Amino acid sequence: MAVFVCRADRTTFHWLRSTVDGLTLNVNEDGGENCQRQLVLVTPSEIPKLIRAEVYVSGTAPSVPEFTTFLKRQNVGLFTERWILSYCQTTPKGSLMVWHVDPESVRALESIDFQPYLGLGRVTFQVAQAQHQPKADA
């Protein structure tokens, strides 16, 4: 899904939303195969506050689309289609990725000690604690 933010008067916003809704783009992500992305128009207040999360994948890391697909399929509650990759550095020893992650995914990560399954192993996410409100102790 591709999200566009609109700051317009009510009439213009409703017209633009009805025009944009239903449009799709063919996108080639990170050298992978083409996929379709639906366009969505939202107001600034509808944009969730994303939380910074770092992850290091040792060895040969999968491509970004493979990485997000594996995470989503293997871990309940991770909405990787909402994530935004802000930095990626790959070396022969592994890859460091910095993501901006939706709050629901952060809660799902927290429930598994920030160690989701990836392939046959696990990876560890470091979540920006200043942005994340940990769950209350019972």
C-alpha positions in Angstrom: 0.0 0.0 0.0 1.3 3.5 -0.9 0.0 6.2 1.4 -0.3 9.9 0.3 -1.0 12.6 2.9 -3.4 15.3 1.9 -3.8 18.7 3.5 -6.8 20.2 1.7 -10.3 21.5 2.4 -13.0 18.9 3.0 -14.5 19.1 -0.5 -11.2 18.7 -2.2 -10.1 16.0 0.1 -13.2 13.9 -0.6 -12.9 14.4 -4.3 -9.3 13.5 -4.3 -9.9 10.4 -2.1 -12.6 9.1 -4.4 -10.2 9.6 -7.4 -7.2 8.0 -5.7 -9.0 5.0 -4.1 -8.8 2.0 -6.4 -5.7 3.1 -8.2 -2.7 0.8 -8.1 0.9 1.1 -9.1 3.2 -1.6 -10.4 6.4 -1.4 -8.3 9.7 -3.2 -8.6 11.0 -3.3 -5.0 14.8 -3.8 -4.4 15.4 -5.5 -7.7 12.8 -8.1 -7.1 9.7 -8.9 -9.1 7.0 -6.4 -9.8 4.1 -6.2 -7.3 1.1 -4.0 -7.2 0.6 -1.3 -4.5 -2.8 0.2 -3.9 -2.8 4.0 -3.4 -4.5 5.4 -0.3 -5.1 9.0 0.5 -5.2 9.9 4.2 -5.2 12.9 6.5 -2.1 13.6 8.6 -4.0 12.5 11.7 -4.5 9.0 10.2 -0.8 8.3 9.9 0.4 6.1 12.7 3.5 7.1 14.6 6.2 4.6 13.6 8.9 3.4 16.0 12.5 2.9 15.1 13.8 -0.7 15.2 17.2 -2.1 14.2 17.9 -5.7 13.2 21.1 -7.4 12.3 21.0 -10.5 10.0 24.2 -12.5 10.1 25.5 -14.3 7.0 23.9 -13.8 3.6 20.7 -11.9 4.3 17.6 -12.3 2.2 16.5 -9.4 0.0 14.3 -6.8 1.6 11.1 -8.2 0.1 12.1 -11.8 1.1 13.0 -10.6 4.6 9.6 -8.9 5.2 7.7 -11.8 3.6 9.5 -14.4 5.8 8.8 -12.3 9.0 5.2 -11.8 8.2 4.5 -15.4 7.4 6.4 -16.9 10.3 5.3 -14.5 13.1 1.7 -13.6 14.1 1.0 -9.9 14.3 3.8 -8.5 12.2 2.4 -6.1 9.6 5.6 -5.7 7.5 3.7 -4.1 4.7 3.4 -1.0 7.0 7.1 -0.9 7.7 9.5 1.6 6.2 13.1 0.7 5.6 15.2 3.8 6.4 18.7 2.3 6.3 20.4 -0.8 5.1 24.1 -1.7 5.1 25.3 -5.1 3.8 28.7 -6.6 4.4 30.0 -10.1 3.7 29.3 -11.0 7.3 25.7 -9.7 7.4 23.2 -6.9 7.0 22.1 -4.1 9.4 18.6 -2.8 8.7 16.9 0.1 10.4 13.1 0.1 10.1 10.3 2.3 11.2 7.7 -0.1 12.5 4.0 0.3 13.3 2.9 0.1 17.0 1.0 -3.2 16.6 4.0 -4.9 15.2 6.1 -3.6 18.0 3.7 -5.1 20.5 3.8 -8.4 18.6 7.6 -8.3 18.7 7.6 -7.5 22.4 5.4 -10.5 23.1 8.2 -12.7 21.7 11.1 -10.8 23.4 11.9 -9.0 20.1 13.1 -12.2 18.6 10.9 -13.2 15.7 11.5 -16.3 13.5 13.3 -15.8 10.3 13.8 -18.9 8.2 15.1 -21.7 10.5 16.4 -19.3 13.1 15.6 -16.0 14.9 16.7 -12.4 14.6 16.8 -9.8 17.4 15.3 -6.4 17.0 16.5 -3.4 19.1 13.5 -1.1 19.5 13.9 2.6 20.4 12.7 2.6 24.0 12.0 6.3 24.0 9.3 5.8 21.4 8.0 2.5 22.7 5.8 2.2 25.8 6.6 -1.3 27.3 3.7 -3.4 28.5 2.8 -2.9 32.2 3.8 -5.7 34.6 1.0 -7.7 36.0 
